[in-house]
Amino acid sequence: MHDDTVIEISNVWKIFGAKPEAALQAIRDRGLTKAEVLREFNAVVGVADVSLSVNRGEIFCIMGLSGSGKSTLVRHFNRLLEPTAGKIEIEGIDVMGLGTKELQQFRNQKIGMVFQNFALMPHRSVLDNVAMPLEIRQVAKNERMRQAAAILDIVELGAWASKFAHELSGGMQQRVGLARALAANPDVLLMDEPFSALDPLIRRQLQDEFIRLSKILKKTTVFITHDLDEAVRIGDRIAIMRDGKMVQMGTAEDIVMNPADEYVADFVAGISRLKVVHAKAVMRPIETYIASQGALPADAPRVQSEETLSNLINMAIDDESPILVEDGGKSVGVINRADLLRTVIEGTEVS
C-alpha cells in the first residue's frame, strides 16, 4: 500500500446465493456470464473482480445505475457484507482478518457512514444523536456533548441542538446524520447516496455544504451516487460501475473526454464540459502548432494548464489570438478557436 493510499480494494467478488464459492469457481473456469450464473447456480453476481484505491483526503465517487453494484461494494469496506473473495485494506489494516471485537472497534473508530435514510433516533435530541458514536466509545458525557456541539456548529446547526429530529426538515436531518458520522472523527467517511432523497434545491445546497466541509476536515471519503452531475461536482475521481464490474475510473475530465466504451459515452453525453475540461486536455503540443502555423504572437494571452474550458471560451470571444498554455512556468501547448469549438461540439481531445 502506498503511503498516501488509505483504502486498497483488490479483486473483490460478492456473489449472493447458496453456493457462492462454486459459482465463482465456475466463472473463473468457464467464463460464465452474470445471466448464466443466475440460471445455473441461482446466484446473483453483486460485485465482480473490483480493484481500486483511494488516497488520503480524496473524495472518491462510485457511481452507476440501480443494480450496478455500487452500494453493495461500499458495504464491504466496513464488512457490513462479507466478500466472496478478495482483499480489503484500510489504513494498512486487513479488514478481512479482524475478529468480532476488533471489527466493532474498527467500525466505531475508523469508519463513519451516512445513509440515504437519515436513521436518526426519534427519542433523542439532535445533540444526543450526534453524540451517539462517542457514547458507544464510552467517552464521558460532558466531553462527548462538547465534541458533538462543536461538530453541530461546523454544519451550522448549533441552534438546533435541543430539538428532536422530527422538528427538522429533511435537509437539516441529513446534516445531523453527517455530523453524527463526523463526531467520532473517523479516518474514512462512507456516504451511500446521502442526498438522493432530497429536493433538487436542498440537494444542491447540501452538496455545496459537503464540499465546504471537505475542504475544512479533509476526510477521505467514498461517495456513492447514481447522479453523474453530483459525482462531477463533488468527486476528485469517479469510478463508474455496471453489472457489478468497474467500467472506468478517473477524473471527471478523463471520463468526459475519453469514455472507455459506449456505455460510459452515453452516461456522460449530457454533462457540460465547460467546468469539467481544462486547458491541458484541449491544447495541442507547442511544437506541433509552430510547425504548422508558425511562431506565436509575442502578445498571445497566457493561461495555466488547469484553466477551465468555460474561461477559455470567454477569452476566445474577446481575442482571436491563439492561447499559450503554461505549466510550472514552462510553455507546454497552444489552443485556438477551432480547438475550443471542436471540444465543445465533439467532446474529443485535439490530436
C-alpha positions in Angstrom: 0.0 0.0 0.0 1.4 3.4 -1.0 2.0 6.0 1.8 -0.9 8.2 0.6 -3.3 5.3 0.0 -5.9 4.9 2.7 -8.2 2.3 1.1 -7.0 -0.6 -1.1 -9.6 -3.0 -2.6 -8.1 -5.9 -4.5 -10.1 -8.4 -6.7 -13.3 -8.2 -4.6 -16.2 -10.5 -5.6 -19.6 -10.8 -4.0 -21.9 -13.5 -5.1 -25.3 -13.9 -3.4 -26.7 -17.4 -3.3 -26.4 -20.8 -1.6 -23.1 -21.8 -3.3 -21.2 -18.6 -4.0 -17.7 -20.2 -4.0 -18.9 -22.8 -6.6 -20.4 -20.1 -8.7 -17.1 -18.1 -8.5 -15.1 -21.1 -9.5 -17.4 -21.7 -12.5 -16.9 -18.0 -13.5 -13.1 -18.4 -13.4 -13.0 -21.9 -15.0 -15.7 -21.4 -17.7 -16.2 -17.7 -18.0 -19.9 -17.8 -17.1 -21.8 -14.5 -17.6 -24.0 -13.0 -14.9 -27.1 -14.4 -16.5 -25.5 -17.9 -16.8 -24.6 -17.8 -13.1 -28.1 -16.9 -12.2 -29.5 -19.7 -14.4 -27.0 -22.4 -13.3 -26.5 -21.6 -9.6 -29.5 -19.4 -8.8 -26.9 -16.9 -7.6 -26.5 -13.2 -8.3 -23.2 -11.6 -9.0 -23.2 -8.3 -7.0 -19.6 -7.3 -7.3 -17.3 -8.8 -10.0 -13.5 -8.6 -9.5 -13.3 -5.0 -8.4 -10.0 -3.3 -7.5 -9.5 0.3 -6.6 -7.5 2.6 -4.3 -8.5 5.8 -2.5 -5.9 8.4 -1.5 -5.8 10.3 1.8 -8.2 13.3 1.8 -9.7 12.3 -1.6 -13.4 12.3 -2.4 -13.8 9.2 -4.5 -17.2 8.9 -6.1 -18.6 5.4 -7.1 -21.5 5.8 -9.5 -23.8 3.7 -11.6 -27.4 3.0 -12.3 -29.6 1.0 -9.9 -28.3 -2.6 -9.6 -24.8 -1.7 -10.8 -23.3 -2.9 -7.5 -22.1 0.4 -6.1 -23.9 0.2 -2.8 -23.0 -3.5 -2.4 -19.4 -2.7 -3.0 -19.2 0.1 -0.3 -20.7 -2.2 2.3 -17.7 -4.4 2.1 -15.4 -1.6 3.2 -16.6 -2.0 6.8 -17.7 -5.6 6.4 -21.4 -5.0 6.6 -21.2 -7.5 3.8 -18.6 -10.3 3.6 -16.9 -10.6 0.2 -16.9 -14.0 -1.6 -13.3 -13.4 -2.5 -10.8 -10.5 -2.4 -8.8 -8.3 -0.1 -9.7 -5.1 1.7 -7.1 -2.9 3.4 -7.9 0.4 5.2 -5.1 2.4 6.7 -2.9 -0.8 6.4 -5.4 -2.9 8.3 -6.5 -6.2 6.7 -10.2 -5.7 7.3 -11.0 -9.4 6.5 -8.6 -10.5 9.2 -10.5 -8.7 12.1 -12.3 -10.7 14.8 -15.7 -9.7 16.0 -14.4 -7.4 18.8 -11.7 -5.9 16.6 -14.2 -5.3 13.8 -16.6 -3.5 16.2 -13.8 -1.2 17.3 -12.6 -0.6 13.8 -16.1 0.4 12.7 -16.5 2.7 15.7 -13.1 4.4 15.4 -12.1 4.3 11.7 -15.3 4.5 9.7 -18.2 6.9 9.6 -21.2 6.1 7.5 -24.0 8.3 6.2 -27.0 6.6 4.5 -29.8 7.8 2.2 -32.3 7.5 5.0 -31.2 9.6 7.9 -31.6 6.9 10.6 -31.8 9.4 13.4 -33.1 8.3 16.8 -36.5 10.0 17.2 -36.5 10.0 21.1 -33.1 11.7 21.2 -32.3 15.4 20.7 -30.2 16.5 17.8 -27.2 16.9 20.2 -27.7 13.4 21.6 -28.0 11.9 18.1 -24.7 13.4 17.1 -23.0 12.3 20.4 -24.0 8.6 19.9 -20.8 7.4 18.4 -18.9 8.9 21.3 -21.3 7.4 23.8 -20.6 4.0 22.3 -16.9 4.7 22.8 -17.7 5.4 26.5 -16.5 9.0 26.3 -17.5 10.9 29.4 -20.9 12.7 29.0 -19.5 16.3 29.3 -16.8 15.7 26.8 -19.0 13.9 24.2 -21.5 16.7 24.4 -18.8 19.3 24.0 -17.4 17.5 20.9 -20.9 17.0 19.5 -21.8 20.7 19.9 -18.6 21.6 18.1 -19.5 19.4 15.1 -23.0 20.8 15.1 -21.5 24.3 14.8 -19.4 23.2 11.9 -22.5 22.0 10.0 -24.3 25.2 11.1 -26.9 23.5 13.2 -25.8 24.6 16.7 -29.0 26.5 17.3 -31.0 23.3 16.8 -29.1 21.1 19.3 -32.0 20.7 21.7 -34.6 20.0 19.0 -35.9 16.5 18.1 -35.3 15.0 14.6 -38.9 15.3 13.5 -38.8 19.0 14.1 -36.2 19.4 11.4 -36.5 19.5 7.6 -35.1 16.6 5.5 -32.1 18.6 4.6 -31.4 19.5 8.2 -31.8 15.9 9.3 -29.3 14.8 6.7 -26.8 17.4 8.1 -27.4 15.9 11.5 -26.6 12.4 10.1 -23.4 13.8 8.6 -22.5 15.5 11.9 -23.0 12.2 13.7 -20.7 10.4 11.3 -18.1 13.1 11.8 -18.4 13.3 15.6 -16.2 10.2 16.1 -13.5 11.8 13.9 -13.2 8.8 11.6 -10.4 8.3 9.2 -12.8 7.3 6.4 -16.3 8.5 5.6 -18.6 6.3 3.6 -21.6 8.1 2.1 -24.3 6.0 0.4 -26.5 8.3 -1.8 -26.8 10.6 1.2 -28.6 13.4 -0.7 -30.7 11.5 -3.3 -34.0 11.5 -1.3 -33.9 15.3 -1.0 -35.5 18.0 -3.2 -33.1 19.3 -6.0 -32.6 22.7 -4.4 -31.9 21.3 -1.0 -29.7 18.6 -2.5 -27.5 21.2 -4.3 -27.2 23.2 -1.1 -26.1 20.1 0.8 -23.6 19.3 -1.9 -22.1 22.8 -1.5 -22.1 22.3 2.3 -20.3 19.0 1.9 -17.7 20.5 -0.4 -17.1 23.2 2.1 -16.8 20.7 5.0 -14.4 18.5 2.9 -12.0 21.4 2.5 -12.1 22.1 6.2 -11.9 18.5 7.5 -10.0 16.8 4.7 -11.7 13.4 5.3 -11.0 10.5 3.0 -14.5 9.9 1.5 -16.1 7.3 -0.6 -19.3 8.8 -2.0 -21.9 6.6 -3.7 -24.3 8.2 -6.2 -26.4 7.4 -9.3 -26.2 11.1 -10.4 -23.3 12.0 -12.7 -23.8 15.7 -12.1 -23.4 15.1 -8.4 -20.2 13.0 -8.9 -18.7 15.7 -11.2 -19.4 18.4 -8.6 -18.1 16.5 -5.6 -15.6 13.9 -6.7 -11.8 14.2 -7.1 -12.1 11.0 -9.0 -15.0 9.0 -10.3 -15.5 5.2 -10.8 -18.4 4.0 -13.0 -19.8 0.6 -12.3 -22.1 -1.6 -14.5 -23.3 -5.2 -13.7 -21.0 -5.4 -10.7 -17.9 -4.5 -12.7 -15.7 -1.4 -12.7 -16.1 0.1 -16.2 -13.9 3.2 -15.9 -12.1 5.1 -13.2 -10.5 8.6 -13.4 -11.1 12.3 -13.0 -14.3 13.8 -14.4 -12.2 15.3 -17.2 -10.7 11.9 -18.0 -14.1 10.2 -18.2 -15.8 13.0 -20.2 -13.0 13.4 -22.7 -12.1 9.7 -23.0 -15.0 7.4 -22.3 -13.9 3.8 -22.1 -16.9 2.4 -24.1 -20.3 3.3 -25.5 -22.0 2.8 -22.1 -19.7 5.4 -20.5 -20.1 7.7 -23.5 -23.9 7.6 -23.2 -23.6 8.2 -19.5 -21.5 11.4 -19.9 -23.3 12.6 -23.0 -25.4 15.2 -21.1 -22.6 16.6 -19.0 -21.5 20.1 -19.8 -17.8 20.2 -20.5 -17.4 23.9 -19.6 -16.4 23.3 -15.9 -15.0 19.8 -16.3 -12.5 20.1 -19.1 -9.2 22.1 -18.6 -6.7 23.7 -20.9 -4.3 20.7 -20.7 -6.9 18.4 -22.3 -7.7 20.8 -25.2 -4.2 22.1 -26.1 -2.0 20.8 -28.9 1.7 20.5 -28.3 3.5 23.8 -28.8 6.0 22.2 -31.3 3.1 20.8 -33.4 1.4 24.2 -33.5 4.6 26.1 -34.5 5.4 23.6 -37.2 2.1 24.1 -38.9 1.2 27.7 -38.0 4.5 29.4 -37.4 5.6 31.4 -34.4 3.0 32.6 -31.8 2.4 36.3 -31.5 4.5 37.9 -28.7 1.4 39.2 -27.0 -0.5 35.9 -27.1 -2.7 35.5 -24.0 -1.4 33.0 -21.5 -3.2 30.6 -19.2 -2.3 27.9 -16.7 -2.9 24.2 -17.7 -5.8 23.9 -15.2 -7.8 26.8 -16.7 -11.4 25.7 -17.4 -13.0 25.4 -20.9 -15.6 28.0 -19.9 -12.9 30.7 -19.2 -11.0 29.7 -22.3 -14.1 30.3 -24.5 -14.7 33.7 -22.9 -11.1 34.6 -23.7 -11.5 33.5 -27.3 -14.6 35.6 -27.7 -12.6 38.8 -26.9 -9.4 37.9 -28.6 -8.7 35.9 -31.8 -5.1 35.2 -30.9 -4.1 31.6 -30.1 -3.8 31.0 -26.3 -0.5 29.9 -24.9 -0.8 27.2 -22.1 1.8 27.2 -19.3 2.6 24.7 -16.6 5.2 25.3 -13.9 6.4 28.4 -15.7 7.0 26.4 -18.9 5.1 26.8 -22.2 3.5 23.4 -22.9 0.8 24.0 -25.5 -1.4 26.2 -27.7 -5.2 26.5 -28.1 -7.0 28.3 -30.9 -10.7 28.9 -31.5 -11.0 25.8 -33.7 -9.7 23.6 -30.9 -12.3 25.1 -28.5 -15.2 24.6 -30.9 -14.1 21.0 -31.7 -14.0 20.3 -27.9 -17.4 21.8 -27.2 -19.1 20.1 -30.2 -17.4 16.7 -30.3 -16.1 16.4 -26.7 -12.9 14.9 -28.0 -9.3 15.7 -27.4 -7.3 17.5 -30.1 -4.8 15.3 -31.7 
